[in-house]
Amino acid sequence: MRSENTLFVGGPLDGRVLPVLTGLTGQPPKWYDIPVPNEGDAPPTVYTYRRVAAGFTKRLGLQRGWTYEYAPEGHVADGPRWPWTRRPPRGDG
């Protein structure tokens, strides 16, 4: 699989560049979750990062690449909710 060196901004990974696996289209995933184990029996802490555009060229406006920004609120819906993606309502019977 192909990977791309990606900059992480904010949060505990601020300023680090890590290799991130890309998908079939050559883009890294929209969300990147990093589980960090806690001491004892506590569940791991999960740090969430959201993919954003790294910048654009001046002349043609082409995208330069991707970075990940820290999202302390976790995953949030960032697009439209299509009717065919929702679960149908459950009946009482």
C-alpha positions in Angstrom: 0.0 0.0 0.0 1.1 3.6 -0.6 1.6 6.0 2.2 1.9 9.8 2.3 3.9 11.8 4.9 1.2 14.1 6.5 1.6 17.0 9.0 -0.5 16.9 12.2 -1.5 20.3 13.6 -2.7 20.8 17.2 -3.3 18.4 20.0 -0.7 15.9 21.3 0.8 15.3 17.9 1.4 19.0 17.0 4.2 19.5 14.5 4.8 15.8 13.8 4.9 14.3 10.3 3.7 10.7 10.2 3.2 8.3 7.2 -0.6 7.8 6.6 -1.9 5.1 4.3 -3.8 6.3 1.3 -6.9 4.8 -0.2 -7.6 3.7 -3.7 -8.0 7.3 -4.9 -4.7 8.3 -3.4 -6.2 10.4 -0.6 -5.7 9.8 3.1 -8.8 9.1 5.2 -11.0 12.1 6.2 -10.7 11.2 9.9 -7.7 9.8 11.7 -8.1 8.3 15.2 -5.2 7.6 17.5 -6.0 5.4 20.5 -3.6 5.9 23.5 -3.8 3.3 26.2 -4.5 4.4 29.8 -3.2 2.9 33.0 -5.2 0.1 34.6 -8.5 -1.1 33.3 -9.6 2.3 31.9 -10.5 2.4 28.2 -8.0 4.0 25.9 -8.1 7.7 25.2 -8.8 8.4 21.5 -7.4 11.5 19.8 -9.3 12.5 16.7 -7.8 14.5 13.7 -9.7 15.8 10.7 -8.2 16.1 7.2 -8.0 19.6 5.7 -6.3 21.1 2.7 -2.7 22.0 3.3 -2.9 25.0 1.0 -3.3 26.1 -2.6 -0.9 27.3 -5.3 -1.1 31.0 -6.2 -1.3 30.7 -10.0 -3.7 27.9 -10.7 -5.3 27.4 -7.3 -4.3 23.7 -7.2 -4.3 21.9 -3.9 -0.8 21.3 -2.4 -1.7 18.3 -0.2 -3.3 17.5 3.1 -2.8 18.1 6.8 -4.6 16.8 9.9 -6.1 19.3 12.4 -6.9 18.2 16.0 -10.7 17.8 16.6 -11.3 17.7 20.4 -15.0 17.3 19.8 -14.5 14.0 17.9 -16.2 13.0 14.7 -18.9 15.5 13.5 -21.1 15.2 10.5 -19.7 17.5 7.8 -21.9 16.7 4.8 -25.5 16.2 3.8 -27.6 13.4 5.3 -29.0 11.5 2.3 -32.4 9.8 2.8 -31.0 6.4 1.8 -28.3 6.5 4.5 -30.7 6.7 7.5 -32.2 3.7 9.2 -35.9 3.2 8.6 -38.1 3.8 11.6 -38.8 0.8 13.8 -42.4 -0.4 14.2 -44.0 -1.2 17.5 -45.2 -4.6 16.3 
